[in-house]
Amino acid sequence: MLPVPLPPEDVCRRARLARDPRFDGRFIVGVLTTGVFCRPVCPARAPAEDNVRYFATAAAALQAGYRPCLRCRPERARLLPSWTIASQTVGRALQRIEQGFLNTHPVRELAATVGVGERQLSRLFRQELGATPKGLARMQRLALARRLLDDTDLSISDVALCAGYGSLRRCNDELRRVFGRSPRELRRRGPADRPDALRLRLPFRSPWRANWVFPFLARRALSGLEEVTHNSLTRYVDGHAVSVQLDGDGVVLSVPPELSSATAAVVARTRQVFDLDADPGAIDGHLGVQPDLAAAVRAMPGIRVPGVWDPFEGAVKAVLGQQVRVDRATVLATRLVAAYGDGAFPTPKALVDADVASVGMPGARGQAVRNLARAVLDRGPDFLSDAGEVRPALLAIDGIGPWTAEYVAMRVAHDPDAFPASDSAVRKALDTTAVDAERRAEPGGPWRAYAVMYVWASGGTARPAPN
């Protein structure tokens, strides 16, 4: 059986023969005669169909014994959109892999964090993605190492560290085994002594609505922690500035040397904050035929659902935003940072016994923040990023209701189908109640979170089709 994310073979065939950029990152082409694997947009002469095998991921092709094409660079392809992964268990584990979990932990510990056994997790990964968790982590290290060699002036030893290899020798051996060349031979230019920052270019699928994403993040930016312009964002992590700059059909991420060991985690968080892996062709193609959204999709194609830098921070800001405007919630969050943070957003431990309401909110809402902090201390923060767990877990916390649970599912857990039906702008746009809004929004699934963004971006002027 083909892995779930892999499109049908006839679709893959037509897409690769047409070199259709919409399918870049959706599947990988293995060529039997050469032993290489390519992107669908590879400029090399297209091989005969009999000599081709299709894979859901680069990791699956690598695990099958193919090596990356040196022309189209499949390790640089965009990542699979999250909606293509059916298993929530695989999705949760994949998030941890992308953040570098398997660079320092064995697969059995990864399996334990998502509540399954090691063998079951490997079986689910092979079924969904065509590769094991270890294979996905291996491909991620290779891709990051190659990107660092191309895009930065880091020394080879620093590349090995940033990419998650335990030693320079291991990095050298792995790159030579897979690419047939040493890291020094792969590098296009010579290294400098010490770079000011590690710069990586992260692509997205066009269109990408910059004039929605950056203003959205700017309205919610916390003074002292974030600076947002019309085309850039700077976030201070452990006192060091991480910057993201719009650059054509991608963004350039700059990571200071002090955070180089956390490069994989910073890259993963950046992709989530800017929703870089979304597939606007599929999303807009579906939402654009919904009568109440068609005009907004035509006017603003490529809208994204911006994520958050920190799950707990995102959840707290959602609680602060209950029944108040965005600007007011941002003021309250900034006051929390000033009162209880130490150059960063306050930790759950700092807030669990704090007088949160003293920064200017009702006592009940302050208590809800404390209750949330207690839940995170008791359970750990992972449930906030789990689309399957986050709603029931939040609704079990006193002071947190459906709107907050859906909002956190949408922006923190990255559930593309999250839908805060009780949101005032949504109800105004549909001119109805929350219950009826839920029913009317059903045709927008599985991308109702993007429908919400279109409603917000259009100022709540969308209107439903006649019933």
C-alpha positions in Angstrom: 0.0 0.0 0.0 1.3 3.5 -0.8 2.0 5.8 2.1 -0.9 8.2 2.8 0.9 11.5 1.8 2.0 10.2 -1.6 -0.3 11.4 -4.4 -1.6 8.7 -6.9 1.0 7.5 -9.3 -0.6 9.0 -12.4 -0.7 12.4 -10.6 3.0 12.0 -9.8 3.8 11.1 -13.4 2.1 14.1 -14.9 3.5 16.4 -12.2 7.1 15.3 -12.8 6.8 15.4 -16.6 5.4 18.9 -16.4 7.9 19.9 -13.7 4.9 21.3 -11.8 6.3 23.5 -8.9 3.1 22.9 -7.0 4.2 19.4 -6.3 7.7 20.3 -5.1 8.0 18.7 -1.7 4.9 16.6 -2.1 6.8 13.5 -3.4 10.2 12.3 -4.4 11.3 10.6 -7.7 13.7 7.7 -7.4 15.5 6.8 -10.7 16.5 3.2 -11.0 19.0 3.6 -13.8 21.1 6.2 -11.9 20.4 5.4 -8.3 19.6 9.0 -7.5 16.4 10.6 -6.1 15.1 13.9 -7.4 12.5 16.6 -6.9 9.5 16.6 -9.4 11.0 19.9 -10.8 14.5 18.5 -11.5 15.9 20.1 -14.7 17.6 16.8 -15.8 16.1 14.8 -18.7 13.0 13.1 -17.4 13.5 9.3 -17.2 11.1 6.7 -18.6 8.2 5.8 -16.3 9.4 2.2 -16.0 12.7 3.5 -14.5 11.0 5.6 -11.8 9.8 4.9 -8.3 7.9 7.4 -6.2 8.4 8.1 -2.5 6.5 10.2 0.0 9.7 11.7 1.5 13.4 12.1 0.8 14.0 10.0 3.9 12.1 7.1 2.3 14.2 7.3 -0.9 17.4 7.5 1.1 16.4 4.5 3.2 15.6 2.6 0.0 19.2 3.0 -1.1 19.0 6.1 -3.4 21.3 9.1 -3.1 20.4 12.8 -3.5 20.6 14.3 -7.0 23.3 17.0 -7.1 21.4 19.1 -9.6 18.0 19.5 -8.1 19.1 19.1 -4.5 16.1 17.2 -3.1 17.3 17.7 0.5 16.3 21.4 0.0 12.7 20.7 -1.1 9.9 22.1 0.9 8.5 19.9 3.7 5.3 18.0 3.5 2.3 20.0 4.5 1.0 18.8 7.9 -2.4 18.0 6.6 -1.1 15.2 4.4 -0.2 13.2 7.6 -3.2 11.3 8.8 -1.9 9.8 12.0 -1.8 12.3 14.9 0.8 10.1 16.6 3.1 10.4 13.6 2.5 14.1 13.4 3.4 14.6 17.1 6.5 12.5 16.8 7.5 14.3 13.6 7.3 17.7 15.3 9.8 16.4 17.9 12.1 15.0 15.3 12.1 18.3 13.5 13.2 20.0 16.7 16.2 17.6 17.0 14.8 15.2 19.6 16.5 12.1 18.1 19.9 13.9 18.0 20.1 13.3 21.8 17.5 10.7 22.6 16.8 7.1 21.3 13.7 6.2 19.4 12.2 4.4 22.4 12.1 7.7 24.3 10.5 9.4 21.3 7.9 6.6 21.2 7.2 7.0 24.9 6.5 10.8 24.5 3.7 10.0 22.1 2.3 7.1 24.1 3.2 4.1 21.8 5.9 1.4 21.7 9.0 1.7 19.6 8.0 -0.9 17.1 4.5 0.5 16.7 5.9 4.0 16.1 8.3 2.7 13.4 5.4 0.8 11.7 3.2 3.9 11.7 6.1 6.0 10.2 6.7 3.5 7.5 3.0 3.4 6.7 2.6 7.2 6.6 6.0 8.4 5.4 7.8 5.4 3.9 10.7 5.7 6.4 11.4 5.0 10.1 11.8 7.8 12.7 15.5 7.2 12.6 15.5 7.6 8.8 13.6 10.9 9.0 16.1 12.2 11.6 19.0 11.1 9.5 17.6 12.9 6.4 17.0 16.0 8.5 20.6 16.1 9.7 21.9 15.6 6.2 19.7 18.4 4.8 20.6 20.8 7.6 24.4 20.0 7.2 24.2 20.5 3.4 22.3 23.8 3.8 24.8 25.1 6.4 27.6 24.2 4.0 26.0 26.1 1.2 24.5 29.1 3.0 26.9 29.9 5.9 30.6 30.3 6.5 30.6 28.0 9.6 33.6 25.8 10.0 33.0 22.1 9.2 33.2 21.2 12.9 30.5 23.9 13.7 28.4 22.5 10.9 28.6 19.1 12.5 27.5 20.5 15.8 24.6 22.6 14.4 23.3 19.8 12.3 23.1 17.4 15.3 26.0 15.1 14.6 27.8 14.0 17.8 31.2 14.3 16.2 33.0 15.8 13.2 34.0 12.3 12.1 30.4 11.1 12.0 29.4 14.1 9.9 32.2 13.6 7.5 31.5 9.9 7.1 27.7 10.4 6.6 28.1 13.1 4.0 30.7 11.2 2.1 28.5 8.1 2.2 25.4 9.8 0.9 26.7 12.5 -1.4 29.9 10.8 -2.4 31.9 13.9 -1.4 33.4 15.3 1.7 31.9 18.4 3.4 34.8 20.5 2.1 34.2 19.3 -1.4 30.5 20.0 -1.1 31.1 23.6 0.1 30.9 26.2 -2.7 33.0 28.7 -0.9 35.7 28.8 1.8 34.9 29.3 5.5 35.5 32.4 7.5 37.0 32.4 11.0 33.7 33.1 12.8 30.4 34.4 11.4 28.3 37.0 13.0 25.3 34.9 12.4 24.3 31.6 10.8 22.0 32.5 7.8 19.6 29.9 6.3 17.1 30.4 3.5 13.8 28.7 4.1 11.5 28.4 1.1 7.7 28.5 1.1 5.1 27.6 -1.5 3.9 30.7 -3.3 1.8 32.7 -2.9 2.6 33.7 0.6 0.7 36.7 1.9 3.4 38.8 3.6 1.1 41.8 4.1 -1.1 39.5 6.3 1.6 37.6 8.2 3.8 40.4 9.3 1.1 42.8 10.4 -0.7 39.9 12.2 2.5 39.2 14.2 3.2 42.9 14.7 -0.1 43.5 16.5 0.8 40.6 18.9 4.5 41.4 19.4 5.7 41.7 22.9 7.8 44.8 23.6 11.4 43.7 24.6 11.0 40.2 23.1 10.0 40.9 19.5 10.4 43.5 16.8 8.3 43.3 13.6 8.4 45.4 10.5 6.5 45.0 7.2 9.0 42.3 6.0 11.0 41.1 9.0 10.8 39.8 12.5 13.4 39.7 15.3 12.8 37.5 18.3 15.1 37.4 21.4 15.8 33.9 22.5 17.8 33.6 25.8 18.8 37.2 25.2 20.1 36.6 21.7 18.4 38.0 18.5 17.0 35.5 16.0 15.9 37.4 12.9 13.7 36.4 9.9 13.7 38.5 6.7 11.4 38.1 3.7 13.4 37.2 0.6 11.6 36.4 -2.6 9.9 33.0 -2.4 11.3 32.3 1.0 12.6 33.8 4.2 16.2 34.2 5.5 16.7 33.0 9.0 19.7 34.4 11.0 20.7 32.5 14.1 23.4 33.9 16.4 26.4 31.7 17.1 25.3 31.4 20.8 22.2 29.5 19.6 24.0 27.3 17.0 23.5 24.1 19.0 19.7 24.8 18.9 19.6 25.4 15.1 17.3 22.5 14.3 14.7 23.7 16.9 14.9 27.3 15.8 14.4 26.3 12.1 11.4 24.2 13.1 9.9 27.0 15.2 10.4 29.5 12.4 8.6 27.2 9.9 5.7 27.0 12.3 5.6 30.7 13.1 5.5 31.7 9.4 3.5 28.6 8.3 6.0 28.0 5.6 4.9 24.4 4.9 1.3 25.2 4.0 0.1 24.3 0.5 -1.8 27.4 -0.8 -2.8 25.7 -4.0 -4.8 23.0 -2.2 -6.1 25.3 0.5 -7.2 28.2 -1.7 -8.5 25.8 -4.3 -10.9 24.4 -1.7 -11.8 27.6 0.1 -12.1 29.6 -3.1 -15.2 27.7 -4.2 -17.0 28.4 -0.9 -19.4 31.3 -1.8 -18.8 33.2 1.5 -15.0 33.1 1.0 -14.5 33.3 -2.8 -14.0 37.1 -2.9 -11.5 37.1 0.0 -9.5 34.2 -1.5 -9.4 36.0 -4.9 -8.3 39.3 -3.2 -5.7 37.8 -0.8 -4.5 34.4 -2.1 -1.8 32.6 0.0 -3.0 33.6 3.4 -1.3 31.8 6.3 -2.1 30.8 9.9 0.8 32.3 11.9 2.1 30.2 14.7 3.8 31.0 18.0 7.4 30.9 19.2 6.6 29.2 22.5 3.6 26.9 23.2 3.0 28.1 26.8 3.4 31.8 25.8 0.9 31.3 23.0 -1.6 29.6 25.3 -1.3 32.3 28.0 -1.8 35.1 25.3 -4.9 33.3 24.2 -6.3 33.3 27.7 -5.5 37.0 28.0 -7.4 37.6 24.7 -10.6 36.2 26.0 -13.4 38.8 25.5 -10.9 41.7 24.8 -9.3 43.2 21.7 -6.0 42.1 20.4 -4.2 45.3 21.4 -5.4 45.0 25.0 -4.3 41.4 25.3 -0.9 42.3 24.0 -0.6 45.1 26.6 -1.4 42.6 29.3 1.1 40.0 28.0 3.8 42.7 27.9 3.0 43.6 31.5 3.4 40.0 32.5 6.8 39.9 30.9 7.8 43.0 32.8 6.5 41.8 36.1 7.4 38.1 36.1 9.8 37.5 33.2 13.5 37.7 33.2 14.2 38.9 29.7 11.8 36.3 28.4 8.2 35.3 28.7 7.4 34.1 32.2 7.7 30.4 32.9 4.8 28.3 34.3 6.7 28.2 37.6 6.9 32.0 37.7 3.1 32.4 37.1 1.5 29.5 39.0 1.5 31.4 42.3 1.8 35.0 41.0 -0.8 37.7 41.4 -1.4 37.7 37.6 -4.6 39.8 37.9 -2.5 42.7 39.3 -1.3 43.6 35.8 -4.8 44.8 34.9 -7.3 42.0 34.3 -10.3 40.5 36.1 -9.4 38.1 38.9 -11.1 35.2 37.2 -8.9 35.6 34.1 -5.8 35.9 36.2 -6.8 32.7 38.0 -7.3 31.0 34.6 -3.7 31.9 33.7 -2.5 30.4 37.0 -4.6 27.2 36.4 -3.0 26.9 33.0 0.4 27.2 34.5 -0.4 24.5 37.0 -1.6 22.2 34.2 1.6 22.7 32.3 3.7 22.0 35.4 1.7 18.9 36.1 1.6 17.5 32.6 4.4 19.2 30.8 3.9 21.6 27.8 3.7 19.0 25.1 -0.1 18.7 25.2 -0.4 22.3 24.0 1.2 21.4 20.7 -0.9 18.2 20.3 -3.9 18.8 18.1 -5.6 15.7 19.4 -5.1 16.5 23.1 -5.1 20.2 23.4 -8.9 20.8 23.3 -10.0 18.4 26.0 -7.0 19.3 28.1 -7.7 23.0 28.0 -11.5 22.7 28.5 -10.8 20.7 31.7 -9.0 23.8 33.1 -11.3 26.1 35.1 -11.7 29.5 33.3 -10.8 28.3 29.8 -13.7 27.9 27.3 -14.2 26.7 23.7 -12.9 29.9 22.0 -9.6 29.7 23.7 -9.3 25.9 23.1 -9.9 26.4 19.4 -7.6 29.4 19.2 -4.7 27.4 20.8 -5.4 24.4 18.6 -5.2 26.8 15.6 -2.1 28.8 16.4 -0.2 26.6 18.9 -1.0 23.1 17.9 -1.2 24.0 14.1 -4.5 22.2 13.5 -5.5 23.4 10.0 -9.2 22.6 10.8 -9.4 24.5 14.1 -12.5 26.7 14.1 -13.4 29.2 16.9 -17.0 29.3 16.1 -17.8 31.7 18.9 -15.3 34.3 17.7 -17.1 37.7 17.3 -15.6 38.4 13.8 -16.6 35.0 12.6 -20.2 35.3 13.9 -20.4 38.8 12.4 -19.2 37.6 9.1 -21.7 34.7 9.0 -24.4 36.8 10.7 -25.4 33.9 12.9 -24.8 32.2 16.2 -21.8 30.1 17.2 -23.7 26.9 16.8 -24.9 27.7 13.3 -21.4 29.1 12.4 -20.0 25.7 13.2 -22.5 24.0 10.9 -22.1 26.5 8.1 -18.3 26.2 8.2 -18.2 22.4 7.8 -17.7 22.6 4.0 -14.5 24.5 4.6 -12.8 21.5 6.3 -10.1 20.4 6.6 -8.8 24.0 6.3 -11.3 26.0 8.5 -8.4 27.7 10.3 -7.4 29.3 7.0 -11.1 30.2 6.5 -10.9 32.1 9.8 -7.8 34.0 8.7 -9.6 35.0 5.5 -12.6 36.2 7.6 -10.3 38.2 9.9 -8.3 39.6 6.9 -11.4 40.8 5.2 -12.5 42.6 8.3 -15.4 40.3 8.9 -17.1 41.3 5.7 -17.4 37.8 4.3 -21.0 36.6 3.9 -22.4 33.0 3.7 -24.1 31.5 0.7 -27.9 31.3 0.8 -28.9 28.3 2.7 
